């Protein structure tokens, strides 16, 4: 969830024009690689519900290389008049009957699911970050917006760890669950608390 999902959640949120969700529920466990060294799940189904009855679902099977929906990664947006599949390098627009209406391929190259990532788009993002720091550009991925998608990643992981669904304040992002909130931070060494938790 913390690797590729944050990027797909960004795209889905932008398409739905939503910020923090109101609710999260997750089904995640180690189903296939039970005795390996991984601490986390190998399969996850996460569902986020937003105001206006909007919903984002994440289907994560990161340890299986099968190209779900014909691609290693991507976002499908289902609309009232059709659907669109968006990936890092292209998009495909379908009408409501499932007929391909338009397909556009980007000119850049980008790693799909590789852990290291990299490629033209990564370079563009990094350059934009540095140019924003230098005051020459505006951030194309503002931190406050990226924080929402990253919070969603954490909501799913927390829901997985406590094995509970829970509600979220859609304005502040605070989880309405004491077990969830117990995992929202890390314990600090006493001598460091005053310096970093002001």
Rosetta silent file (secondary structure, phi, psi, omega in degrees, C-alpha in Angstrom):
SEQUENCE: XXXXXXXXXXXXXXXXXXXXXXXXXXXXXXXXXXXXXXXXXXXXXXXXXXXXXXXXXXXXXXXXXXXXXXXXXXXXXXXXXXXXXXXXXXXXXXXXXXXXXXXXXXXXXXXXXXXXXXXXXXXXXXXXXXXXXXXXXXXXXXXXXXXXXXXXXXXXXXXXXXXXXXXXXXXXXXXXXXXXXXXXXXXXXXXXXXXXXX
SCORE:     score description
SCORE:     0.000 S_00000001
   1 L     0.000  -36.973 -176.954    0.000    0.000    0.000 S_00000001
   2 L   -81.927   -0.972  179.592    2.823    2.396    0.814 S_00000001
   3 L   -99.898  -85.128 -175.469    4.601    1.883   -2.497 S_00000001
   4 L   -80.947  -27.656 -171.913    2.429    2.119   -5.612 S_00000001
   5 H   -60.692  -37.312 -176.342   -0.967    2.759   -4.011 S_00000001
   6 H   -59.571  -34.797  179.373   -0.277    6.354   -3.035 S_00000001
   7 H   -70.733  -41.577  179.632    0.183    7.302   -6.700 S_00000001
   8 H   -70.463  -35.268  177.273   -3.009    5.559   -7.813 S_00000001
   9 H   -64.590  -36.700  174.314   -4.922    7.060   -4.871 S_00000001
  10 H   -55.346  -53.475 -177.170   -3.767   10.502   -6.036 S_00000001
  11 H   -59.954  -44.886 -179.012   -5.226    9.918   -9.501 S_00000001
  12 H   -64.619  -41.643  178.552   -8.481    8.517   -8.122 S_00000001
  13 H   -63.396  -43.217  179.806   -8.892   11.420   -5.659 S_00000001
  14 H   -61.367  -42.306 -178.774   -8.245   13.985   -8.377 S_00000001
  15 H   -64.300  -38.973 -178.945  -10.818   12.321  -10.632 S_00000001
  16 H   -87.501   -9.666 -178.266  -13.450   12.284   -7.871 S_00000001
  17 L    57.317   53.206 -179.547  -12.445   15.728   -6.543 S_00000001
  18 L  -125.371  159.839  176.471  -12.247   14.463   -2.948 S_00000001
  19 L  -111.998 -119.006  179.740   -9.931   15.008    0.010 S_00000001
  20 L   -69.679  143.430  175.712   -9.970   12.944    3.223 S_00000001
  21 L   -75.741  168.786  174.551  -12.353    9.977    3.283 S_00000001
  22 L   -96.969  -20.801 -173.383  -15.129    9.525    5.840 S_00000001
  23 E  -154.967  147.092  173.582  -14.637    5.790    6.293 S_00000001
  24 E  -135.929  139.472  170.352  -12.113    3.031    5.605 S_00000001
  25 E  -140.846  143.923 -169.889  -12.482   -0.724    5.669 S_00000001
  26 E  -138.803  142.628  167.441   -9.840   -3.249    4.741 S_00000001
  27 E  -121.519  107.339 -176.957   -9.411   -6.954    4.151 S_00000001
  28 E  -143.622  136.088  178.294   -5.689   -7.667    4.267 S_00000001
  29 E  -164.889  173.904  172.417   -3.666  -10.691    5.294 S_00000001
  30 L   -92.739  102.115 -177.682   -0.847  -13.004    4.318 S_00000001
  31 L   -98.819  -29.461 -169.329   -2.646  -15.547    2.171 S_00000001
  32 L  -114.502  -30.812 -174.984    0.076  -16.837   -0.096 S_00000001
  33 L  -123.639   59.288 -169.550    3.508  -16.300    1.480 S_00000001
  34 L   -63.178  -37.935 -172.877    2.694  -17.050    5.097 S_00000001
  35 L  -104.041   19.481  178.135    6.130  -18.164    6.276 S_00000001
  36 L   -86.361 -173.726 -176.009    8.375  -15.672    4.498 S_00000001
  37 L   -87.317    0.343 -179.031   10.184  -12.749    6.116 S_00000001
  38 L   -72.947  137.838  178.891    7.622  -10.075    5.189 S_00000001
  39 L   -84.284  -31.212 -172.865    5.895   -8.428    8.123 S_00000001
  40 L   -94.569  174.432  175.915    2.929   -7.055    6.172 S_00000001
  41 L   -57.660  159.810  170.686    0.063   -8.591    4.188 S_00000001
  42 L  -110.798   -7.236  177.935    0.539   -9.951    0.676 S_00000001
  43 E  -141.131  138.661  178.459   -3.039   -9.176   -0.412 S_00000001
  44 E  -146.869  135.026  167.562   -5.244   -6.192    0.360 S_00000001
  45 E  -117.793  116.401 -179.395   -8.691   -4.971   -0.584 S_00000001
  46 E  -120.099  138.792  179.164   -9.241   -1.450    0.759 S_00000001
  47 E  -127.707  125.373  178.430  -12.394    0.628    0.430 S_00000001
  48 E  -114.397  129.885  179.541  -12.533    4.361    1.159 S_00000001
  49 E  -111.788  135.529 -175.988  -15.890    6.156    1.316 S_00000001
  50 E  -119.864  168.569  174.031  -16.152    9.929    0.773 S_00000001
  51 H   -56.910  151.572  179.311  -18.810   12.606    1.034 S_00000001
  52 H    77.767   17.758  178.911  -21.329   12.518   -1.789 S_00000001
  53 H    59.664   33.224  176.521  -21.398    8.694   -1.822 S_00000001
  54 E   -93.144  151.518 -174.592  -18.093    8.560   -3.702 S_00000001
  55 E  -145.605  142.550  172.372  -15.809    5.583   -3.276 S_00000001
  56 E  -122.216  132.532  176.230  -12.258    4.465   -4.045 S_00000001
  57 E  -118.496  135.722  177.386  -11.288    0.805   -3.945 S_00000001
  58 E  -113.023  126.915  178.998   -7.683   -0.437   -3.896 S_00000001
  59 E  -112.643  100.198 -174.707   -6.928   -3.956   -5.086 S_00000001
  60 E  -111.581  115.802  174.430   -3.388   -4.773   -3.956 S_00000001
  61 L  -133.665   62.298 -167.630   -1.633   -8.008   -4.840 S_00000001
  62 L   -67.867  -12.775 -179.219    1.881   -6.658   -5.072 S_00000001
  63 L   -99.128   11.854  176.959    3.642   -9.999   -4.870 S_00000001
  64 L  -123.770  127.092 -173.862    1.938  -11.373   -7.959 S_00000001
  65 L   -86.996    9.675  178.343    3.087  -10.091  -11.346 S_00000001
  66 L   -62.607  133.215 -179.157   -0.204  -10.806  -13.153 S_00000001
  67 L   -80.800   88.563  177.099   -1.264   -7.775  -15.197 S_00000001
  68 H   -63.450  135.571 -178.980   -4.672   -7.028  -13.696 S_00000001
  69 H    58.929   24.308  176.372   -6.843   -5.147  -16.201 S_00000001
  70 H    80.355   13.216 -178.807   -4.063   -5.647  -18.760 S_00000001
  71 L  -150.480  155.111  178.592   -1.461   -3.570  -16.926 S_00000001
  72 L   -70.586  -22.099  178.445    0.962   -3.857  -14.025 S_00000001
  73 L  -162.098  167.916  178.322   -0.655   -0.817  -12.396 S_00000001
  74 L   152.397  177.720 -178.992   -3.214    1.868  -13.058 S_00000001
  75 E  -131.042  131.981  174.907   -6.472    3.490  -12.037 S_00000001
  76 E  -108.389  128.399  177.957   -9.928    2.819  -13.446 S_00000001
  77 E  -113.283  117.222  179.335  -12.504    5.569  -13.080 S_00000001
  78 E   -95.876  122.559 -179.970  -16.098    4.448  -13.592 S_00000001
  79 L  -118.329  178.397 -179.002  -18.443    7.249  -14.608 S_00000001
  80 L   -73.983  -24.148 -177.774  -22.060    7.591  -15.596 S_00000001
  81 L  -110.694   -1.035 -179.978  -21.203    7.943  -19.299 S_00000001
  82 E   162.908 -165.192 -178.348  -18.202    5.646  -19.513 S_00000001
  83 E  -140.189  159.453  175.624  -14.895    4.674  -17.967 S_00000001
  84 E  -138.064  137.085  173.088  -11.240    5.569  -18.277 S_00000001
  85 E  -105.456  123.214 -177.863   -8.139    3.551  -17.486 S_00000001
  86 E  -117.116  127.484  175.972   -5.179    5.770  -16.531 S_00000001
  87 L  -127.576  175.295 -178.023   -1.634    4.482  -16.264 S_00000001
  88 L   -61.010  -29.346 -175.211    1.708    6.231  -16.027 S_00000001
  89 L  -109.715   -7.481 -176.398    2.206    6.114  -19.770 S_00000001
  90 E  -164.748  173.239  167.908   -1.258    6.257  -21.279 S_00000001
  91 E  -141.225  153.430  176.493   -5.001    6.381  -20.866 S_00000001
  92 E  -128.177  125.233 -179.037   -7.879    4.541  -22.536 S_00000001
  93 E  -105.140  129.039 -178.333  -11.359    6.064  -22.636 S_00000001
  94 E  -120.171  147.325  173.672  -14.380    3.749  -23.025 S_00000001
  95 E   -78.991 -179.642 -175.185  -18.038    4.525  -23.575 S_00000001
  96 L   -65.293  -23.861  178.171  -20.706    3.115  -21.281 S_00000001
  97 L   -84.814   -1.765  179.024  -20.984   -0.008  -23.415 S_00000001
  98 L    91.800    7.046  179.871  -17.274   -0.763  -23.015 S_00000001
  99 L   -82.861  133.397  177.986  -16.235    0.344  -26.516 S_00000001
 100 E   -66.192  122.894 -177.851  -12.814    2.022  -26.773 S_00000001
 101 E  -101.786  -39.303 -176.187  -13.402    5.660  -27.726 S_00000001
 102 E  -153.846  142.539  174.601   -9.912    7.146  -27.359 S_00000001
 103 E  -136.762  129.099 -179.208   -6.427    5.980  -26.481 S_00000001
 104 E  -128.326  127.377  177.638   -3.508    8.317  -25.816 S_00000001
 105 E  -106.932  135.023  177.116    0.049    7.210  -25.161 S_00000001
 106 L   -75.959  165.347 -177.944    2.559    9.468  -23.462 S_00000001
 107 L   -92.815  -13.512 -176.651    6.008   10.068  -24.858 S_00000001
 108 L   -87.692  165.945  176.009    7.939    9.400  -21.639 S_00000001
 109 L  -115.124  136.418 -178.811    9.225    6.158  -20.176 S_00000001
 110 E  -147.906  141.568  175.991    8.568    5.239  -16.563 S_00000001
 111 L   -66.404  142.160 -177.998    9.008    2.126  -14.443 S_00000001
 112 L   -85.621  -71.712 -176.268    5.680    0.529  -13.605 S_00000001
 113 L  -116.253    4.259 -179.484    5.891   -1.536  -10.446 S_00000001
 114 L   -60.615  137.157 -176.189    9.652   -1.680   -9.926 S_00000001
 115 L   -62.333  -32.854 -178.987   10.547   -0.814   -6.351 S_00000001
 116 L   -79.721  -19.543 -178.837   13.247    1.620   -7.443 S_00000001
 117 L    63.762 -152.757  177.079   11.013    3.435   -9.913 S_00000001
 118 L   106.140  156.968 -179.194   12.702    5.884  -12.219 S_00000001
 119 E   133.425 -176.792 -176.504   12.225    7.217  -15.710 S_00000001
 120 H   -55.345  -45.005 -176.414   11.299   10.433  -17.493 S_00000001
 121 H   -68.166  -38.692  176.910    8.334   11.240  -15.244 S_00000001
 122 H   -61.737  -42.364  178.780   10.324   10.688  -12.047 S_00000001
 123 H   -62.032  -42.764  178.655   13.014   13.012  -13.368 S_00000001
 124 H   -61.120  -43.188  179.055   10.398   15.662  -14.210 S_00000001
 125 H   -62.754  -44.809 -178.944    8.944   15.395  -10.672 S_00000001
 126 H   -65.204  -42.591  179.367   12.352   15.687   -9.029 S_00000001
 127 H   -64.196  -40.277  176.864   13.327   18.660  -11.193 S_00000001
 128 H   -62.198  -40.299  178.118   10.020   20.382  -10.391 S_00000001
 129 H   -58.740  -49.554 -178.813   10.681   19.814   -6.677 S_00000001
 130 H   -66.595  -40.523  179.654   14.135   21.435   -6.887 S_00000001
 131 H   -68.038  -30.300  174.872   12.942   24.310   -9.082 S_00000001
 132 H   -67.317  -43.205  176.926   10.109   24.966   -6.620 S_00000001
 133 H   -60.140  -38.162 -179.783   12.638   25.176   -3.774 S_00000001
 134 L   -76.447   -7.136  179.143   14.635   27.630   -5.889 S_00000001
 135 L    81.614   14.761 -177.517   11.478   29.721   -6.408 S_00000001
 136 L   -97.580  -16.666 -179.952   11.459   29.232  -10.188 S_00000001
 137 L  -139.529  169.845  173.172    8.394   26.944  -10.451 S_00000001
 138 L  -103.953  140.036 -178.880    5.223   26.046   -8.576 S_00000001
 139 L   -60.321  127.013  177.122    4.957   22.557   -7.104 S_00000001
 140 L   -81.462  -18.628  176.569    2.966   20.280   -9.377 S_00000001
 141 L  -128.850   78.597 -177.110    2.429   17.901   -6.446 S_00000001
 142 L   -59.108  143.004 -176.896    1.869   20.146   -3.399 S_00000001
 143 H   -58.511  -41.525 -177.343    2.738   18.582   -0.053 S_00000001
 144 H   -64.067  -32.241  177.183   -0.670   19.320    1.490 S_00000001
 145 H   -76.538  -44.350  179.152   -2.409   17.416   -1.323 S_00000001
 146 H   -61.913  -32.034  179.344    0.071   14.523   -1.303 S_00000001
 147 H   -59.161  -33.760 -178.743   -0.404   14.284    2.460 S_00000001
 148 H   -67.280  -45.959  178.493   -4.040   13.250    1.947 S_00000001
 149 H   -65.802  -37.656  177.047   -3.167   10.283   -0.255 S_00000001
 150 H   -66.191  -36.612  176.532   -0.377    9.290    2.132 S_00000001
 151 H   -62.006  -38.907  178.442   -2.848    9.477    5.035 S_00000001
 152 H   -61.915  -38.952  175.364   -5.101    7.079    3.114 S_00000001
 153 H   -58.899  -46.088 -179.901   -2.186    4.648    2.840 S_00000001
 154 H   -66.286  -40.523  177.616   -1.744    4.871    6.601 S_00000001
 155 H   -55.773  -46.483 -178.944   -5.485    4.466    7.256 S_00000001
 156 H   -63.874  -43.505  179.727   -5.462    1.207    5.288 S_00000001
 157 H   -66.336  -39.233  178.187   -2.353   -0.092    7.038 S_00000001
 158 H   -65.648  -45.852  178.695   -3.718    0.855   10.457 S_00000001
 159 H   -58.667  -36.955  177.328   -7.098   -0.780    9.684 S_00000001
 160 H   -65.353  -44.216 -177.600   -5.174   -3.886    8.648 S_00000001
 161 H   -67.776  -38.751 -178.469   -3.147   -3.968   11.868 S_00000001
 162 H   -93.111   -6.007  179.619   -6.094   -3.482   14.220 S_00000001
 163 L    54.672   46.559  179.090   -8.450   -5.545   12.015 S_00000001
 164 L  -141.880  146.633  167.805  -11.182   -2.911   12.298 S_00000001
 165 L   -90.082  155.902 -179.657  -12.983   -0.528    9.979 S_00000001
 166 E  -156.662  162.584  177.700  -13.382    3.032   11.236 S_00000001
 167 E   -90.321  158.562 -177.240  -14.668    6.503   10.482 S_00000001
 168 E  -135.269  143.097  173.807  -12.470    9.502    9.707 S_00000001
 169 L   -72.923  115.142 -173.857  -13.046   13.229   10.055 S_00000001
 170 L   -73.502   -6.652  176.137  -13.224   14.301    6.400 S_00000001
 171 L   -96.357  -46.431 -175.301  -12.004   17.809    7.264 S_00000001
 172 L   -98.438  -21.594 -176.878   -9.064   17.113    9.590 S_00000001
 173 L    85.075    2.748 -179.901   -8.193   13.511    8.688 S_00000001
 174 L   -71.504  136.468  178.752   -8.363   12.396   12.337 S_00000001
 175 E   -83.057  133.769  177.810   -9.408    8.759   12.828 S_00000001
 176 L   -91.931   62.566  179.421  -12.435    8.174   15.082 S_00000001
 177 L  -158.917  120.299 -175.466  -11.032    5.019   16.668 S_00000001
 178 H   -66.077  -34.694  177.877   -8.881    4.852   19.805 S_00000001
 179 H   -67.275  -37.819  177.703   -7.096    1.669   18.660 S_00000001
 180 H   -66.856  -46.182 -178.533   -6.282    3.319   15.338 S_00000001
 181 H   -63.714  -25.949  177.648   -5.072    6.529   16.986 S_00000001
 182 L   -65.169  -21.832  179.094   -2.755    4.485   19.225 S_00000001
 183 L   -99.776    3.965 -174.117   -0.828    3.605   16.039 S_00000001
 184 L   -78.851   -8.009  178.882   -0.807    7.154   14.625 S_00000001
 185 L  -145.195  175.940  178.469    2.532    8.026   16.172 S_00000001
 186 L  -115.365  148.864  175.402    5.720    6.523   17.481 S_00000001
 187 L   -69.400  138.400  179.927    7.031    6.694   21.032 S_00000001
 188 L  -103.872  147.874  170.031    9.791    9.269   21.424 S_00000001
 189 L   -60.459  134.446 -175.286   12.824    9.112   23.663 S_00000001
 190 H   -50.945  -42.029 -175.836   12.008   11.351   26.638 S_00000001
 191 H   -69.515  -15.906 -179.485   14.972   13.665   26.040 S_00000001
 192 H   -97.144  -14.713 -173.921   13.823   14.337   22.450 S_00000001
 193 H   -57.439  -46.927 -176.809   10.143   15.090   23.141 S_00000001
 194 H   -65.148  -27.318 -176.693   10.583   18.774   23.954 S_00000001
 195 H   -80.635  -32.935 -172.227   12.645   19.362   20.803 S_00000001
 196 H  -116.407  -10.652 -177.550   10.356   17.753   18.240 S_00000001
 197 L  -113.735   45.096 -178.649    6.851   17.658   19.651 S_00000001
 198 L   -83.942    0.000    0.000    6.209   21.368   20.165 S_00000001
